[in-house]
Amino acid sequence: MGDEEHGDSLADQAAAWIPPWARHREPSTQPVEVPTTETATQPGGEDPSPGPTAATDAATPAPRKPAADGPPERGRPRQRVPSPPPAPVLDDAELRGALEAILLVVDEPVAETTLADVLAQPPERVREMLRTISTGYTAGGHGFELRRAAGGWRLYTRPEYAGYVERFVLDGQTVRLTQAALETLAVVSYKQPVTRSRISAIRGVNCDGVIRTLISRGLIEECGAEPDSGAHLYRTTTLFLEKLGLDSITDLPPLAPFLPDDVEDLADASR
């Protein structure tokens, strides 16, 4: 055997060598059938019934299952939310007694809307009953009356019996505001909200001690600070309205008839 024949045999062996991992994957020599769109006719002239194909099964989506916690399907009746319980039905006598019981324990005027919420009754009915009670107390000549003050309703003793009440409560001692306290209270009531320096400028004297007295009596209170200077602002309280028998600060009498004609010049000079 020559060198050329030996070289050819090695080249042929190298070209025909198959790796071990690919030896079991021998190509199939069987012809592949290609499906056609034509329908074969069986002997006898009858067409075979079309059966499901892989393409049809793949194109047809599977039915979706409703989620366990998803929204209810259409057509299914929704669950009704239970309605709130109805308000209790109170006749006039029971409503009158409930209002009187509440008004006996309050320490400040209570608004009609608050009473209506507590009793679960319409505000209009509560307002009408309060007026009926007030009229009945006045017509009956009681020593107390139901009066609207400071935006609410409260029981008060009648002015004609104030002397007896003061004798019982104060035991013959009367506590009155000084003239300086009354002047300071007047300035706050008409100029509120007002700073302490503004009050002192209007009165012409220092009023720090008087302001502390009015705060301790509950007649005025702090209500924030002035944006420019940061000084405390003062205003009157609901107790002030009660003492004067007013429903709101707008019920104060006009101050113009008691002022001098050059009040604006005096105010500018004091600034």
C-alpha positions, 0 to 999 in steps of 0.5 A: 500500500503506497503513501497516497492510498494510506493518506486517502484511507485516513482522510476517508475515515476522518470524514466518515467518523461520527461523534459518540453523542451523535451516533444515536441520532441517525437521520430518518430516511422515511418520506415525510407526508405533507398534509394537503387542504384537499379532502380525500374521498373514501371508496363508496363516494362518501366524504369522511367527517372532519375531525379536530386537527392540531391547528384548530385545537391550538386556535381555539382558546380554552374557557377561562375560569372565573377568579375566586376573589374577582368581581362577580360575573354579569347577571349574578345578583349583587349582595345588598348592603344592609340599610342603617337602622331607622331613627327611634320614634319619639313622641312629643312628651318623650322628646320634651323630657329628653331635651329637659334632661340634657339641658339640666346637666350642660355647663354651656349653651348647646347647639340645636344640631348637637341635640338633634344628633344625640336624639337622632331627630330632625333639627327642625323638630328639635328647634320647634320643641325648644321654642315650645319649652321656652314659651311654656316656661315663660307662660308658667311663671317659673323661676328659670327660663330656657334662652338661646345664647352664644349659639345654643340653648341653656337654662337660666334663672330669671332676672327678677330673681337674680338678687336671691340667687346672688345672696345664696351663691355669694353669701352677701359678697359681690364680685364686680369688675373694676372700671379698668377691667370693663374698659379693657373688656370693651376694647377687646369686644369691639376690636377683636382680635386685638393685641395687648399693645393695641389695647394699651395704646387705645386705653393709654395705660399698661393693661397687662394685669387687667388682661390676666384678670379677664383671662382668669375670669374666662371672659377673654382668651388667646386666639393665635398670633399676629402674622407681622409681629407675632404678638398674641391676639385676644378675643371674647369667649362664649361666657362673655356672650352668656353674661351679656345675654347675646347670641353672637358678637354681632349683637353688640350695640353700635359704638359710633353714637358713643365716640367723639367726632375726631376718633379717627384722628385720635386713633392715628395719633396713638399708633 
